[in-house]
């Protein structure tokens, strides 16, 4: 799923072996959505001491826009809060407007742009979500 849905047009870096190694680490958790026996989506988050990084998120096209991605991210964010982590960071391909809109709808905000981040060809937007600062407070600023 990573190769087909996330790394489209790039060299494949999140191979099965790399995902398996990540999941074997104590600082990484994964979540998956299923409909019966069909995996509809998955996510992978790495936890640090003060911040977490959402490394992977994918939902198969037939199941997009049904809340699966949102549920996966929210479950991982709740896990981060339980671990005492208040900031979640992600890197998103700048040429993916649907993904950027999705993350913005969850409260993520861009804070850095890095040219050549993906395969030395594509730009990434670094985004972050402050889990301790509810969105309602943004309107007070």
Buried (B, 14 or more C-beta within 10 A) or exposed (E): BBBEBBBEEBEEEBEEEBBEEBEEEEEBBBBEBEEEEEBBBBBBBBBEEEBBBBBBBBBBEEBBEBEBBBBBBEBBBEBBBEBEBBBBBBBBBBEBEEBBEBBBEBBBEBEEEEEEBBEEEBBBBBBBBBBEEEEEEEEEE
